[in-house]
């Protein structure tokens, strides 16, 4: 039974989520056109442009089969052509996304750059904020790392901040009832992140790390599983399966309500398996990385049971990792005093690991 303290935290969580008036239900779509933008082919004729929409009973097996091909493709799914138009001006790095969506604003990646004053150790971290983070999300954290001698590159996620199309109140396209667009957004985020690592490497940074929060944590784990250059990784709020969070979380209730009844949490696991950390854990033993797993005891968005599964799976596989548990929930992590504790854990770890 949850304590009175836990009940108060979860009440606070619900109030924070209720503040956002723009959580709208959107029309469900398999999003086959978005899957055609990836390097994985093999979609059947029934999924071609202009074809009649497939009901869940027919669409789900096709998406599952496509996802299995993406997973077995290895590096291919999360690889993209090299970027050749990096531009650094007034502390902002920008470049064209190597995994374009077709939207001009979204396909121009921006990242705020916070170089450490001392360049002796040449260590840098890519920061991936949470879903719907505004332009100030993770800036204080980036400055904290900078202050302690670690350069920080704060990346804007697909469909966020200045990458968000006009008229879109929230970054809904990143986690959406359009299943294919959600998959594409995750692949784009990982490819954008790897392009950011390319730039850091070209600038002479050899000790590279990554830090992701919530949705950014998922993207960070996918990047860590596919990029051997990363020596340290912080996963701030964790789950093995993308579909588990959408299927049960407080923050994604409006997305869940847009889905057909047959697409329950188990079906979503399979549908979004290509962008789920669980599908790539077998790649981690080959990576020489130190890892920090952070989760919140009273989380209503990344349920604690799912976070415990991540810790248990890492330990079962003998993966190098540390664990920290926050005495709060998901949204309350960004509130005082918990944000200071969370930031302390992350900065302290990265100072030791890089």
HUKAUR-V261770 format. One record per pair of residues at least 24 apart in sequence whose C-alpha atoms are under 7 Angstrom apart, sorted by the first residue. I is the first residue (numbers start at 1). J is the second residue. D is the distance in whole Angstrom. If there is no record, write none. Layout:
I_J_D, I_J_D
This chain:
6_298_6, 9_298_7, 9_328_6, 9_329_7, 10_298_6, 10_329_7, 13_329_7, 13_331_6, 13_332_6, 16_331_7, 17_251_7, 22_169_7, 22_170_7, 23_254_6, 24_254_6, 25_254_5, 25_255_6, 25_257_7, 25_258_5, 26_177_6, 26_258_6, 27_177_7, 27_258_6, 28_177_5, 28_178_6, 28_258_6, 28_259_6, 29_177_6, 29_178_5, 29_179_6, 30_178_6, 30_179_5, 30_180_6, 31_178_5, 31_179_6, 31_180_4, 31_181_6, 32_180_6, 34_180_5, 34_181_5, 34_184_6, 35_180_6, 35_184_7, 39_77_6, 40_70_6, 40_77_7, 56_262_7, 60_271_7, 63_271_6, 64_270_6, 64_271_5, 67_273_6, 67_274_5, 70_274_6, 71_274_6, 71_279_7, 75_226_6, 78_187_6, 78_190_7, 78_191_6, 79_191_6, 80_191_6, 83_195_7, 97_192_6, 98_191_6, 98_192_7, 99_188_5, 99_191_6, 105_163_5, 105_164_7, 105_165_6, 106_158_6, 106_159_6, 106_163_4, 106_164_6, 108_163_7, 109_156_7, 110_155_6, 110_156_6, 111_153_6, 111_154_5, 111_155_4, 111_156_6, 112_153_6, 112_154_5, 112_155_7, 113_152_6, 113_153_5, 113_154_7, 114_142_7, 114_143_7, 114_146_6, 114_151_6, 114_152_5, 114_153_6, 115_146_6, 115_151_4, 115_152_6, 116_146_5, 116_147_7, 116_149_5, 116_150_6, 116_151_5, 117_149_7, 118_149_6, 122_204_7, 122_205_5, 122_206_6, 122_207_6, 123_150_6, 123_151_6, 123_205_6, 123_206_6, 123_207_4, 123_208_6, 123_354_7, 124_150_5, 124_151_4, 124_152_6, 124_205_6, 124_207_6, 124_208_5, 124_209_6, 125_151_6, 125_152_5, 125_153_6, 125_208_6, 125_209_4, 125_210_5, 125_211_7, 126_152_6, 126_153_5, 126_154_6, 126_155_7, 126_209_6, 126_210_5, 126_211_6, 127_152_7, 127_153_6, 127_154_5, 127_155_6, 127_210_6, 127_211_5, 127_212_6, 128_154_7, 128_155_6, 128_157_7, 128_211_6, 128_212_5, 128_213_6, 128_216_5, 129_212_6, 129_213_5, 129_216_5, 130_213_5, 130_214_5, 130_215_5, 130_216_5, 131_214_7, 131_215_5, 132_160_6, 132_170_6, 132_171_5, 134_161_6, 135_161_5, 141_343_7, 145_347_6, 157_189_6, 158_185_6, 158_188_7, 158_189_6, 176_255_6, 177_255_6, 177_258_6, 177_259_6, 183_272_7, 183_275_6, 186_219_7, 186_275_6, 189_219_7, 190_219_6, 190_222_7, 190_223_6, 207_231_7, 207_354_6, 208_232_7, 209_233_6, 210_234_6, 211_235_6, 212_236_6, 213_237_6, 214_238_7, 218_277_7, 221_277_6, 222_277_6, 225_280_6, 225_281_7, 225_283_6, 225_284_5, 228_287_6, 230_289_7, 231_288_6, 231_289_4, 231_290_6, 231_354_7, 232_289_5, 232_290_5, 232_291_6, 232_353_6, 232_354_7, 233_289_7, 233_290_6, 233_291_5, 233_292_6, 234_291_6, 234_292_5, 234_293_6, 234_346_7, 235_292_6, 235_293_5, 235_294_6, 236_293_6, 236_294_5, 236_295_6, 237_294_6, 237_295_5, 237_302_7, 238_295_6, 238_302_7, 238_307_5, 238_310_7, 239_302_7, 239_306_5, 239_307_5, 239_310_6, 240_276_6, 240_277_5, 240_278_5, 240_306_7, 240_310_6, 241_269_6, 241_276_5, 241_277_6, 241_278_6, 242_269_7, 242_272_6, 242_275_7, 242_276_5, 243_268_5, 243_269_5, 243_272_6, 244_269_6, 245_301_7, 245_302_6, 249_300_6, 249_301_4, 249_302_6, 249_303_7, 250_300_6, 250_301_5, 251_301_6, 285_319_6, 290_320_6, 290_321_6, 290_353_6, 291_320_6, 291_321_5, 291_322_6, 292_321_5, 292_322_5, 292_323_6, 293_321_7, 293_322_6, 293_323_5, 293_324_6, 294_323_6, 294_324_5, 294_325_6, 295_324_7, 295_325_5, 295_326_6, 296_325_6, 296_326_5, 296_327_6, 296_328_6, 296_329_5, 296_330_6, 297_325_6, 297_326_6, 297_327_6, 297_328_6, 297_329_6, 298_328_5, 298_329_5, 299_328_7, 299_329_4, 299_330_5, 300_329_7, 300_330_7, 301_330_6
